Amino acid sequence: MAHESLMEELDRRREKARSMGGPAKLEKRRARGQLNAQERMDALVDPGSFVEIGLLGASGVFKEDEAKTPRDGKLVGFAKVDGRDIGVVINDFTVGGASTSATNSKKIGHIRRNATEKGFPFVHIGESTGARLPDAMGARGMGNLLGNDPTQFRRARESPWAAAALDTSFGSSAWMCCCSDFAVMKKGSIMAVSSPRLVSMAIGEAVDLEELGGWRVHAEYTGLIDRFVDTDEQAMQDIRRFLSYMPSHNLELPPAQDPAPDAAQDQRPLLDILPERRTQVYDMRKIIEIIADRDSVFELKPRFGRAAVTALARLGGKVLGIIANNPGVGGGALSAEACRKIIDFQVMCDSFNIPLLRLIDTPGFVVGKDAERKGAPGWIMNMMNATSFVTVPCITLIVRKAYGRAYVAMGGGRHNDELIAWPTAEVSFMDPSFATTIVHGLRPGQEGFEEALNHIRKADEVWDMATIFSLQNIIKPQETRDYLLRAFDVYRSRKGGGIGKHHLQNWPTSY
C-alpha cells in the first residue's frame, strides 16, 4: 500500500506540472491564436520523441511559490528532429511569464551542457519577461541567480544552436537568440533587453513596442534575427529546416541527401539573367536558385545588409554555404552591415564543416561619412580576417565586377581552393570610369575620355588573370553547376574525415 500511495503521489504531481498555468491562461492564449509551450514542442520535434527532464521543478526561493510555478516555467528535455537528437528548452509564459529563476536556470544548463558535451544541437524557444522578481533582488538574490554557471553564455560552436523569439521576448529569450547560430522571430513579437515599462522608467519617456524591438528593427537594423515568419508553426518549421543543413556537432560533416530527380535545373537561363551591359543591375538570388538544387536555397538575414546574400543550399544533395554580392541593391557595394552579415555566415559555415561558394559582382565597399561613422574600416578588416581563417573547401566565382580590396575580402586571390570566372568578369583596383579620371585626368564627356576608358576596360578583362594562373579557370555560366559539383568533390579533404580546423569557432555570435 505504501508503494501504491507513492505512485499515486507521483502521478498527481506530474499531472499538476503538466497543467502549466491552468485552464484559464491556456484558453486566453488559444483565443489569441498563440500556441502554448506543449503545442510548440509538438510542432517542433518528431512525434513521440520528447523525453522531459525536470518536470517536477518549481521555484525554490519562496516556499509559497512552489505550487504556482509548475515546471518553473520551462519545458525542457531531449527529443529528435528528423530522427536526430536535440536538446530543447521551451518557455512556458503561462507560469510566471517564463521568468528566469535559480531552478529553471539549472534545468536549462543541464540540457545545454549535455547537448554540447554529447554532440547534438541545442534549441531554445523563447517567450519571457526577464529575471524573476523579487527572487533576483538584493545581494542574496543576485548571488543565487546570476553568475553561477561560467559556461552559460560561452560559445565554442561545438554543436549548433537555434532559437526563436515569439511574442514577448525579453531577457533570456533575447540572450539566446543573440548567442545562437540561427534565430527566427515571429512578426508582431518584441525582442529586447527589457520590457517597455522598465525602459520607459529608465529613460523617462514612453517607448513604442515596435520601435523598441519589433521584427523590422531586427530585420533591417540590428541583424540579430535570421528569419521572420507569421506563425509559431512556421517558426518551428524554419528551425527544423535550419537543422537539416547542420551536422549534429562540429566533428562530423553536414547530412547529405539523395538529390531529387529534378534537382538539377536547366542552366541556360543564367545567360538571360546576367545583363549584357556591365552597368545594368540584376538579382543575384535568381542565379543562386538556378545553380543550386531546386528549392534548396534557405536565405539568412534577407533584409539586413542587402547588398550581400548569404544562404544555405544543396548542390547534388550536399550542403553548401553561399555568399554573394547582389548588384540589385546599391550595385552590390559592400556596406558595414553586409560585411557583418558575411562574417557571421562564414564563421558558422567554417565551424560546422560547410563548404563555401562565393559569387563576386561588386564595385567595392560603400564609402562616405555614414560608412565611416559605422566603422567601415574595422568591419572590412574583420571580414578579411575571417575570410583568411576559413578552412572548409572554398570556391570563388567572379561573375562580373571584382574591384579593389573587396575582391580580396570576397575570396579573391588565394583565399580559396580555386578561383574561377565567367567570361563576363572584370578585375581591377577600381571602377574603370574612376580610373580613367584619376590616371588620365579626363572626365566623362571630355575629348579622349572614351578612348582612354576603353583602353582601361580592355586591361580589366579576365583573360590576363588566367594567363598568369592567378585564376584557375574560366567557364561558361551554363557549365557552372556541373563544374562546381566536380570541384567541390575534388577539394574535399580526405584527411580526418573532411573536418575543418575550426579557427573561427570562438568568434562572437553578435557584435
C-alpha positions as CSV (number, residue, x, y, z in Angstrom):
1,M,0.0,0.0,0.0
2,A,2.9,2.4,0.8
3,H,4.2,1.9,-2.7
4,E,0.8,2.5,-4.3
5,S,0.4,5.7,-2.3
6,L,3.8,7.0,-3.5
7,M,3.0,6.1,-7.1
8,E,-0.3,7.9,-6.8
9,E,1.5,10.9,-5.4
10,L,3.9,10.9,-8.3
11,D,1.0,10.8,-10.8
12,R,-0.7,13.7,-9.0
13,R,2.5,15.8,-9.1
14,R,3.1,15.0,-12.8
15,E,-0.5,16.0,-13.7
16,K,-0.1,19.3,-11.8
17,A,3.1,20.1,-13.5
18,R,1.7,19.4,-17.0
19,S,-1.3,21.7,-16.4
20,M,1.1,24.7,-16.9
21,G,-0.6,27.9,-15.9
22,G,-4.0,26.5,-15.7
23,P,-7.1,26.3,-18.0
24,A,-7.9,30.0,-17.9
25,K,-4.5,31.2,-19.0
26,L,-4.3,28.5,-21.7
27,E,-7.7,29.4,-23.0
28,K,-6.7,33.1,-23.3
29,R,-3.7,32.0,-25.4
30,R,-5.9,29.9,-27.6
31,A,-8.3,32.8,-28.1
32,R,-5.4,35.0,-29.2
33,G,-4.1,32.3,-31.6
34,Q,-1.0,31.6,-29.6
35,L,0.4,28.1,-29.2
36,N,1.3,27.1,-25.6
37,A,4.6,25.5,-24.7
38,Q,3.5,21.9,-25.3
39,E,1.9,22.8,-28.6
40,R,5.1,24.4,-29.7
41,M,7.0,21.3,-28.7
42,D,4.7,19.1,-30.7
43,A,5.2,21.4,-33.8
44,L,9.0,21.3,-33.4
45,V,10.0,17.7,-32.7
46,D,9.4,14.3,-34.1
47,P,6.2,12.7,-32.7
48,G,6.7,10.7,-29.5
49,S,10.4,11.6,-29.3
50,F,10.4,14.1,-26.4
51,V,11.8,12.9,-23.1
52,E,11.2,15.6,-20.4
53,I,13.8,16.5,-17.7
54,G,12.9,18.4,-14.6
55,L,9.1,18.0,-14.9
56,L,8.8,18.5,-11.1
57,G,11.0,21.5,-10.8
58,A,9.5,24.6,-9.2
59,S,10.6,27.9,-7.7
60,G,12.9,27.3,-4.8
61,V,13.4,30.7,-3.3
62,F,10.0,31.2,-1.6
63,K,8.2,28.0,-0.4
64,E,4.8,29.5,-1.1
65,D,5.7,29.9,-4.8
66,E,6.2,26.2,-5.4
67,A,2.5,25.4,-6.0
68,K,2.1,28.2,-8.6
69,T,5.3,27.5,-10.6
70,P,4.8,24.1,-12.2
71,R,8.0,23.1,-14.2
72,D,9.2,26.5,-13.1
73,G,8.0,27.9,-16.4
74,K,10.4,25.9,-18.6
75,L,9.6,22.8,-20.6
76,V,13.0,21.1,-21.1
77,G,14.4,17.8,-22.3
78,F,15.7,15.8,-25.2
79,A,13.9,15.0,-28.4
80,K,14.5,14.2,-32.1
81,V,14.2,16.3,-35.3
82,D,14.2,14.2,-38.5
83,G,15.5,11.3,-36.4
84,R,18.4,13.1,-34.9
85,D,18.8,14.1,-31.2
86,I,18.5,17.6,-29.9
87,G,18.3,19.3,-26.5
88,V,15.3,21.6,-26.3
89,V,14.0,24.3,-24.0
90,I,10.6,25.8,-24.5
91,N,9.5,28.7,-22.3
92,D,6.0,28.5,-20.7
93,F,4.7,32.0,-20.5
94,T,1.7,31.0,-18.5
95,V,3.9,30.3,-15.5
96,G,5.4,33.5,-14.1
97,G,5.9,34.9,-17.6
98,A,8.6,32.2,-18.0
99,S,10.9,34.5,-15.9
100,T,14.4,33.3,-15.2
101,S,14.9,31.7,-11.7
102,A,17.6,29.7,-10.0
103,T,15.7,26.4,-10.5
104,N,14.9,26.8,-14.2
105,S,18.4,28.1,-14.9
106,K,19.7,24.8,-13.6
107,K,17.3,22.9,-15.8
108,I,18.4,24.9,-18.9
109,G,22.1,24.5,-18.0
110,H,21.6,20.7,-17.8
111,I,20.2,20.5,-21.3
112,R,22.7,22.9,-22.9
113,R,25.7,21.3,-21.2
114,N,24.7,17.8,-22.3
115,A,23.9,18.8,-25.8
116,T,27.3,20.3,-26.1
117,E,29.2,17.5,-24.4
118,K,27.3,14.7,-26.1
119,G,27.3,16.3,-29.5
120,F,23.9,17.3,-30.6
121,P,22.1,20.7,-31.3
122,F,20.5,22.9,-28.7
123,V,17.2,24.7,-29.4
124,H,15.7,27.4,-27.3
125,I,12.1,28.6,-27.9
126,G,11.8,32.0,-26.2
127,E,8.9,33.9,-24.7
128,S,9.8,35.5,-21.4
129,T,9.6,38.6,-19.2
130,G,13.2,38.5,-17.9
131,A,14.6,37.8,-14.5
132,R,12.1,36.8,-11.8
133,L,11.3,39.5,-9.2
134,P,11.6,39.6,-6.3
135,D,13.8,36.4,-6.4
136,A,16.6,38.3,-8.0
137,M,16.5,41.3,-5.8
138,G,19.3,42.2,-3.3
139,A,22.7,40.6,-2.8
140,R,21.2,37.2,-1.8
141,G,19.0,37.2,-4.9
142,M,21.8,38.1,-7.2
143,G,24.1,35.6,-5.6
144,N,21.6,32.8,-6.0
145,L,20.5,33.7,-9.6
146,L,23.3,35.2,-11.6
147,G,26.9,34.2,-12.5
148,N,26.8,30.7,-11.0
149,D,27.4,28.9,-14.4
150,P,30.6,30.3,-16.0
151,T,29.7,28.5,-19.3
152,Q,26.1,29.9,-19.5
153,F,26.9,32.2,-22.5
154,R,30.2,30.6,-23.7
155,R,30.1,29.5,-27.3
156,A,32.8,27.4,-28.9
157,R,30.4,26.2,-31.6
158,E,30.8,22.5,-30.7
159,S,27.2,21.9,-31.7
160,P,24.7,24.1,-33.5
161,W,22.3,26.3,-31.5
162,A,19.0,27.6,-32.8
163,A,16.5,29.9,-31.1
164,A,13.1,31.6,-31.6
165,A,11.8,34.9,-30.3
166,L,8.0,34.6,-30.0
167,D,5.5,37.2,-28.7
168,T,7.1,38.8,-25.6
169,S,10.8,38.0,-25.7
170,F,12.8,39.9,-23.1
171,G,15.8,38.9,-21.1
172,S,16.9,35.3,-21.6
173,S,14.8,34.9,-24.8
174,A,16.8,37.8,-26.4
175,W,20.1,36.5,-25.0
176,M,19.7,33.1,-26.5
177,C,18.8,34.5,-29.9
178,C,22.0,36.5,-29.8
179,C,24.0,33.5,-28.8
180,S,22.7,31.1,-31.4
181,D,23.8,30.3,-34.9
182,F,20.3,30.7,-36.2
183,A,17.4,32.8,-34.8
184,V,13.8,33.2,-36.1
185,M,11.3,35.8,-35.0
186,K,7.5,35.8,-35.4
187,K,6.1,39.1,-36.8
188,G,4.3,41.0,-34.1
189,S,6.7,39.8,-31.4
190,I,9.0,42.1,-29.4
191,M,12.7,41.1,-28.7
192,A,14.6,43.5,-26.4
193,V,16.8,43.7,-23.3
194,S,13.9,44.8,-21.0
195,S,10.2,45.5,-21.1
196,P,8.8,48.8,-22.4
197,R,7.7,49.6,-18.9
198,L,11.2,49.3,-17.4
199,V,12.8,51.1,-20.3
200,S,10.2,53.9,-20.0
201,M,11.1,54.3,-16.3
202,A,14.8,54.3,-17.1
203,I,14.7,57.0,-19.8
204,G,11.8,59.0,-18.5
205,E,9.6,58.7,-21.7
206,A,7.1,56.4,-23.3
207,V,8.5,53.7,-25.5
208,D,6.8,52.2,-28.6
209,L,6.9,48.4,-28.6
210,E,7.7,48.1,-32.3
211,E,10.4,50.8,-32.1
212,L,11.9,49.1,-29.1
213,G,12.4,45.6,-30.6
214,G,9.8,44.8,-33.3
215,W,10.7,42.5,-36.2
216,R,11.5,45.3,-38.6
217,V,14.1,46.6,-36.2
218,H,15.9,43.3,-36.1
219,A,15.3,42.6,-39.8
220,E,16.7,45.8,-41.1
221,Y,18.9,47.5,-38.4
222,T,20.3,45.0,-35.9
223,G,20.7,41.9,-38.0
224,L,20.2,39.8,-34.8
225,I,17.5,37.6,-36.3
226,D,18.0,35.4,-39.4
227,R,14.4,34.7,-40.5
228,F,10.9,36.2,-40.0
229,V,7.6,34.3,-40.0
230,D,3.9,34.8,-39.5
231,T,3.1,32.0,-37.1
232,D,4.5,29.8,-34.4
233,E,4.2,26.8,-36.6
234,Q,6.3,28.4,-39.3
235,A,8.9,29.3,-36.7
236,M,9.2,25.7,-35.7
237,Q,9.4,24.6,-39.3
238,D,12.2,27.1,-40.0
239,I,14.2,25.7,-37.1
240,R,13.7,22.2,-38.4
241,R,14.8,23.3,-41.8
242,F,17.9,25.0,-40.5
243,L,18.9,21.9,-38.5
244,S,18.5,19.8,-41.7
245,Y,21.6,21.6,-43.1
246,M,23.6,21.3,-39.9
247,P,25.8,18.4,-38.6
248,S,24.9,17.3,-35.1
249,H,28.3,18.5,-33.9
250,N,31.5,20.1,-35.4
251,L,33.3,16.8,-35.7
252,E,31.1,15.4,-38.4
253,L,30.0,16.5,-41.9
254,P,26.6,18.0,-42.6
255,P,24.0,15.5,-43.6
256,A,23.9,14.6,-47.3
257,Q,20.7,13.7,-49.1
258,D,20.0,11.9,-52.3
259,P,19.1,14.7,-54.7
260,A,15.6,14.7,-56.2
261,P,15.3,13.6,-59.8
262,D,14.6,17.2,-60.8
263,A,17.2,18.8,-58.5
264,A,19.4,19.9,-61.5
265,Q,17.7,22.7,-63.4
266,D,18.2,24.0,-66.9
267,Q,21.3,26.2,-66.7
268,R,20.7,28.2,-69.9
269,P,18.5,30.8,-68.2
270,L,21.7,32.1,-66.4
271,L,22.6,33.9,-69.7
272,D,19.2,35.7,-69.7
273,I,19.5,36.8,-66.0
274,L,23.0,38.3,-66.4
275,P,22.7,41.6,-68.3
276,E,24.9,42.2,-71.3
277,R,25.5,45.8,-70.2
278,R,28.0,45.9,-67.3
279,T,26.2,48.8,-65.6
280,Q,22.8,47.1,-65.6
281,V,21.6,45.7,-62.3
282,Y,20.1,42.2,-61.6
283,D,19.1,40.0,-58.7
284,M,21.9,37.6,-57.8
285,R,19.4,35.4,-55.9
286,K,18.0,34.3,-59.2
287,I,21.4,33.0,-60.3
288,I,21.8,31.2,-57.0
289,E,18.4,29.5,-57.3
290,I,19.3,28.0,-60.7
291,I,22.8,26.8,-59.8
292,A,21.7,25.1,-56.5
293,D,19.4,22.1,-56.2
294,R,15.8,23.0,-56.9
295,D,14.0,24.5,-53.9
296,S,17.0,24.0,-51.6
297,V,18.1,27.6,-51.0
298,F,17.5,28.9,-47.5
299,E,18.4,32.6,-47.3
300,L,19.5,34.1,-44.0
301,K,19.2,37.8,-42.9
302,P,17.4,38.7,-46.2
303,R,16.6,42.3,-45.2
304,F,19.9,43.1,-43.5
305,G,23.0,44.1,-45.4
306,R,21.0,43.5,-48.6
307,A,23.9,44.1,-50.9
308,A,25.1,40.7,-49.8
309,V,23.3,37.4,-50.0
310,T,24.0,34.6,-47.5
311,A,22.2,31.3,-47.9
312,L,22.4,27.6,-47.1
313,A,21.6,25.4,-50.0
314,R,22.3,22.0,-51.5
315,L,24.4,21.0,-54.6
316,G,23.9,17.4,-55.7
317,G,22.3,16.8,-52.3
318,K,25.3,18.0,-50.3
319,V,25.1,21.1,-48.0
320,L,26.7,24.3,-49.3
321,G,27.0,27.8,-47.9
322,I,26.7,30.6,-50.5
323,I,28.0,34.1,-50.1
324,A,27.2,36.5,-52.9
325,N,27.1,40.2,-53.9
326,N,23.8,41.4,-55.1
327,P,24.1,44.2,-57.7
328,G,20.3,44.7,-57.4
329,V,21.0,46.6,-54.1
330,G,23.4,49.5,-54.2
331,G,25.2,48.0,-57.2
332,G,26.5,45.3,-54.9
333,A,28.8,47.6,-52.9
334,L,29.5,46.1,-49.5
335,S,28.3,48.2,-46.5
336,A,29.3,47.7,-42.9
337,E,26.1,45.7,-42.4
338,A,26.9,43.5,-45.4
339,C,30.4,42.8,-44.0
340,R,28.9,41.9,-40.6
341,K,26.4,39.5,-42.3
342,I,29.1,37.8,-44.3
343,I,31.5,37.4,-41.3
344,D,28.7,35.8,-39.3
345,F,27.9,33.4,-42.1
346,Q,31.5,32.4,-42.7
347,V,32.0,31.8,-39.1
348,M,29.1,29.4,-38.9
349,C,30.0,27.5,-42.1
350,D,33.6,27.1,-41.1
351,S,32.6,26.0,-37.6
352,F,30.3,23.3,-38.9
353,N,32.2,22.0,-41.9
354,I,30.0,23.5,-44.6
355,P,31.9,24.2,-47.9
356,L,31.6,27.8,-49.3
357,L,30.8,29.1,-52.7
358,R,31.4,32.8,-53.2
359,L,29.9,34.7,-56.1
360,I,31.6,38.1,-56.8
361,D,30.0,41.1,-58.5
362,T,30.9,44.2,-56.5
363,P,32.3,47.6,-57.3
364,G,33.9,47.7,-53.8
365,F,32.9,48.9,-50.4
366,V,30.4,51.6,-49.5
367,V,32.3,54.9,-48.8
368,G,31.3,58.2,-47.3
369,K,30.7,59.9,-43.9
370,D,27.9,57.5,-42.9
371,A,30.1,54.4,-43.7
372,E,33.0,55.8,-41.7
373,R,30.8,56.5,-38.7
374,K,29.6,52.9,-38.8
375,G,33.2,51.8,-38.5
376,A,33.5,50.6,-42.1
377,P,37.3,50.2,-42.0
378,G,37.0,47.9,-38.9
379,W,34.3,45.8,-40.4
380,I,36.3,45.5,-43.7
381,M,39.3,44.2,-41.8
382,N,37.2,41.9,-39.7
383,M,35.7,40.4,-42.9
384,M,39.1,40.0,-44.4
385,N,40.4,38.4,-41.2
386,A,37.5,35.9,-41.1
387,T,37.9,35.1,-44.8
388,S,41.6,34.3,-44.3
389,F,40.8,31.9,-41.4
390,V,38.3,29.8,-43.3
391,T,39.4,26.1,-43.6
392,V,36.4,24.4,-45.3
393,P,36.5,23.9,-49.1
394,C,36.0,27.2,-50.8
395,I,35.5,28.1,-54.5
396,T,35.2,31.7,-55.6
397,L,33.4,32.6,-58.9
398,I,33.8,36.1,-60.4
399,V,30.5,36.7,-62.1
400,R,31.1,40.3,-63.3
401,K,32.8,43.1,-61.3
402,A,35.6,42.5,-58.8
403,Y,37.1,45.8,-57.8
404,G,39.7,46.8,-55.2
405,R,40.0,45.4,-51.7
406,A,36.5,43.9,-51.9
407,Y,37.9,41.4,-54.5
408,V,40.2,40.0,-51.7
409,A,37.6,40.2,-48.9
410,M,35.1,38.2,-51.1
411,G,37.7,35.4,-51.5
412,G,39.7,36.6,-54.5
413,G,43.4,35.6,-54.9
414,R,44.4,32.6,-52.9
415,H,41.6,32.9,-50.2
416,N,40.0,29.8,-51.7
417,D,40.8,26.4,-53.1
418,E,40.0,27.5,-56.6
419,L,39.3,30.9,-58.2
420,I,37.2,30.7,-61.4
421,A,35.4,33.3,-63.5
422,W,32.8,33.7,-66.2
423,P,34.0,35.4,-69.4
424,T,31.9,38.4,-68.3
425,A,34.3,39.0,-65.3
426,E,36.4,42.1,-65.0
427,V,39.0,42.7,-62.3
428,S,40.7,45.9,-61.3
429,F,41.6,48.2,-58.4
430,M,38.7,50.4,-59.1
431,D,35.8,51.2,-61.5
432,P,37.3,51.9,-65.0
433,S,35.4,55.2,-65.2
434,F,37.0,56.4,-62.0
435,A,40.4,55.0,-63.0
436,T,40.2,56.9,-66.3
437,T,39.7,60.2,-64.5
438,I,42.4,59.6,-61.9
439,V,45.0,58.1,-64.3
440,H,44.4,60.3,-67.4
441,G,42.8,63.4,-65.8
442,L,39.8,63.1,-68.1
443,R,36.2,63.3,-67.1
444,P,33.1,61.8,-68.9
445,G,32.2,64.0,-71.9
446,Q,35.7,65.3,-72.4
447,E,37.6,64.6,-75.6
448,G,39.7,61.4,-75.3
449,F,37.7,60.1,-72.4
450,E,36.0,57.2,-74.2
451,E,39.2,56.1,-75.9
452,A,41.1,56.1,-72.6
453,L,38.2,54.3,-70.9
454,N,38.1,51.5,-73.5
455,H,41.8,51.0,-73.1
456,I,41.4,50.6,-69.3
457,R,38.4,48.3,-69.7
458,K,40.4,46.1,-72.1
459,A,43.0,45.7,-69.4
460,D,40.3,44.7,-66.9
461,E,39.2,41.7,-68.8
462,V,39.8,38.4,-67.0
463,W,41.9,36.7,-69.7
464,D,45.2,38.0,-68.4
465,M,44.5,36.5,-64.9
466,A,44.0,33.1,-66.5
467,T,47.2,33.5,-68.5
468,I,49.3,34.1,-65.3
469,F,47.4,31.4,-63.4
470,S,46.1,33.9,-60.8
471,L,42.8,32.5,-61.9
472,Q,42.4,28.7,-62.2
473,N,39.7,28.5,-64.9
474,I,37.3,30.5,-67.0
475,I,34.0,28.7,-67.6
476,K,30.7,29.4,-69.3
477,P,27.7,30.3,-67.0
478,Q,25.8,27.2,-68.2
479,E,28.7,25.0,-67.2
480,T,28.9,26.3,-63.6
481,R,26.7,23.7,-61.8
482,D,28.5,20.6,-63.3
483,Y,31.9,22.2,-62.7
484,L,31.1,23.0,-59.1
485,L,29.9,19.5,-58.4
486,R,33.2,18.1,-59.5
487,A,35.3,20.8,-58.0
488,F,33.8,20.5,-54.5
489,D,34.3,16.8,-54.6
490,V,38.0,17.3,-55.6
491,Y,38.7,19.8,-52.9
492,R,37.1,18.0,-50.0
493,S,39.7,16.8,-47.5
494,R,40.3,13.1,-47.3
495,K,42.2,13.6,-44.1
496,G,40.3,13.5,-40.8
497,G,37.0,12.7,-42.4
498,G,36.9,16.1,-44.1
499,I,36.6,18.1,-40.8
500,G,38.0,21.7,-40.9
501,K,40.3,23.2,-38.3
502,H,37.6,25.5,-36.9
503,H,39.8,28.6,-36.5
504,L,36.6,30.7,-36.2
505,Q,34.7,28.7,-33.7
506,N,35.2,31.1,-30.8
507,W,34.3,34.2,-32.9
508,P,31.4,36.2,-31.2
509,T,28.0,35.5,-32.4
510,S,26.6,39.1,-32.2
511,Y,28.6,42.3,-32.3
